[in-house]
């Protein structure tokens, strides 16, 4: 997106010419501002998850007979997040273009930081599991990749999978979609119709997700798959980077769809 203009062919030619060192040269390094953005965003979403009111919802009975209890406040958290983010820009308190300008550094920090977080989950599953729905398969690779715990929590109420999957991953999809609109507006003085279509479709999808969040807690992601690398790293890294990439591309490549 940044060094090859979104072109697979240009990327291939660059790597063919410069090799591994060329890749290392263009790889963005995590920076202090990237870590700060991630921390503030994560802390804000964690606070909303804990503090906003919500209906008590019970999940499905687990294989060992446990029934997890959740607080369904996802739609409220979604609304508060977007209103807060847009208001900070509107009243010139914080400019979301900063996020776009440091996106590579943020993604790089997430890649490595989420890997460390998955190591923490692996260790926690061994030494301090939250419930009896945990345990080792006897294979380190499977334990790390699939996870040790089905319902890991910090304390009694902070559900880690709800945070990683819903409040960090899915919420970042909406936040970044809005970010790309704002960046294009500040660059060009307007938002292209293609960007509006892209952002609207993404927000419809994410809105539907949070409207249905309590139902998501009964799906395979939550009720069957454990909290390991492929779920947690995927939601912390893959969702905000890959799923939002069409908007990132459109920032500098606006397409005029027109009315025809």
N, C-alpha and C positions, 0 to 999 in steps of 0.2 A: 504493500500500500504506500509506504513512505519512500523507499529507495528504488522501487521498480514500477511505480505508478499502477499498482494492482495487476501487473501483467505476469503470468506464469512464464511466458517465453522470455521476457527480460530477466526474470529471476534466474531461470535456467542458464541463460547466457552469462550472467554475472558470476554465478557460482562456477560455471565451466571455466571461466577466465581466471577467477581469483581464488577458487577453491575454499577450503575450510577457513583459511585466514581471512578471506573476504567476508565470510559469514560472521566471523568473530568481530571484524572491524565495524560492521553495521548493526550488530546486536546492541540494543539499548540497555544501559546499566541502570539498576535501581538507584533512585536518588532520594534525598531526604524529603523533598516535596511530594514524591510519589508515595512514600511510606506514610506521610502525614495525611494525604488525601484518603488513602485506604483505611487508616486508623480512624479518622473522623467519621467516614461513611459507615464503617463497621460498627463503631461504638453507637452511632445514632440509630442504626437499625436494631442493634441489640437492645437499646433502651426502649425503643418503640415496642419490640417484641415482649419485653417484660412489663412495661408500664401501661400501655393502652388497654382499656377494658375490652372484654370479649366474652362470647358465649363459651361455656364449658362444653368441650366435645371429647367423647371417648373414641379411641381408635379400636381396631379389631383386636381380638384376643390373640396373643402371641403364641408361638409353639410351646412355651413353658408355662402358659397360663396367665401371663401378665396382660393387663389392659392399659395402654398409655393414655394419659389425660392431657389435652391441649387446651389452650386459650385461643379461640378463633378471632383474632383481631387483624388478620392479614389485609383485608380491604381498607380498614382504618389506617394501617401503617402505609399502605400504598398511596392513599389520598394525602396523608400528612407529608410523606416523602416528596411527592411531586409538587404539592403546593409550596412547601418550604423551599425546594430547589429553585423553582421558577420565581418565587418571591425574592430570594436572595439575589437573583440576577436582575429582576425588575427594579428593585430598590438599590441596586449597585453596591450591594454588600459583598457579594462574591460573584466572580465572572466564571461561568462553567466552561468558557473557552480554555481556561487553565487546565482543565481535565483533558481536553482534546490535545492541547499542546504537549502534555506530558504522558500521553497515552502509552507510548512504547515503554517508558520507564515504569508506568503503573503495571502493565502486563508482565514485564520482566520481574518486578517485585512480587506480583501475584504467583507467578510460576514457581519461584523459589520459596516464597513464604508459605504457599499452600502445601508444598512438599514437606516442609518442616511441620506444618500443622497435621499432616497425615501421619508423620512419625509420632507426634504427640498422641493421636488417637490410637495408634498401635500400642504404645506404652500404657496408656490409660486402660485399654482393654485388658491388658495383662495384670496391672497392679490395682486398679480401682474401677472395676466395671459398675455401671449404674444399675444393672438388673441382672437377673439370671439368664436373660437372652444374650449371652455372650460366650466366648470361649474360642479356643484355638482349634484349627483343623489339623494341626501338626505340621503344616507346611508354611514357612515364613512368607513366601511369595503370595500364596493365597490369602493368608491372614492380612497382609499389608494391602493387597489389591482389593479384596472384597470387603475386608474390615473385621474387627473383633467383636463389635457391639451392634446390636440391632437398634437400641434406643439409648445412645449415649447422652447424658445430661451433665450440666454443671450445676450443682445444687439440686434442688427438687424441681424447679420450674423452667430452667433454661435448656430447651431441647436443641442439641447441636445440629441435628439434621434439618430441622425446621429453619434454623438460621442459615446454614450453608446452602440448602436447596432453594428455599423460598425467599428469605429476607435479604440475603446477599446476592445470590445468583440471579434469580428471576427479577428482583427489584433493580439490579444493575442494568438489566436489559432495557427497562423503561427509562431509567435515568440517562443512560448513554444515548438512547434514541432521541431524547429531548436535547441532550448536549450537542449532537450533530446538527440539529435544526438551528440552535442558537449560534453555533460556530459558522454555519453557512450564511446566516442572516448578518452576522457581524462582518463577514468577508465581502458579501455581495450587496448588502442592503435589502435583501429579500430572500425568501425561501422558495426553492423551485417546487413545481407541482410534483415532480418525481420524489423529492424528499418528503413532501407532505403525505403522499400515498404510502411511501415506505414506513414513515413514522406512525401514521394512523393504523396501518395493518398491525404493526408491532404492538402498539398500545392496546388495540382491541384484543389481541391474543393475551397479553399480560394481564389486562383487566379481567378477562374471563378466568384466567388462572387464579387470581386472588379472590374473585367472587366465589370460586369453587374450591378454595384452598382446603377446607375441611374434608372435601371428597378426596383430594390428593393424598391426604394422610392415610387413606385406605388402599392406596395403590401399591404396586410392587416396589417402587422406589423406597417407600417408607416402611411398609409392613413386611417386606421380604429381604430386600437388599440391605446389607449392613453398611455402617459408616466407614468406608475405606477409601482408598485412593481413587477408584474409578467414579464413585459417586461424588465425593467431596471435592476432589481436585477438579473434576469435571464441572461442577457447579460454580466453583470459585474462580476458575480460569477459562474453561472452554465456553461457557455460556456468555460471559461478558465480552470475550474477544471474538469468537467465531460467529455467534448468533447475531451480534450487532454489526458485523462487518459491512453489510450492504449500505448502512447509513454512513459509516466511516468513509467508504468509497465515494458516495454521492456528495460529500462535503466539497470535494475539489473536482467532481465530475458531474455537475448538475445536468439533468436531461429534461428538456422541455417536452412534455407529453402532449400538451394542447388538449383541445376539446374533441378532436376527431377520433 
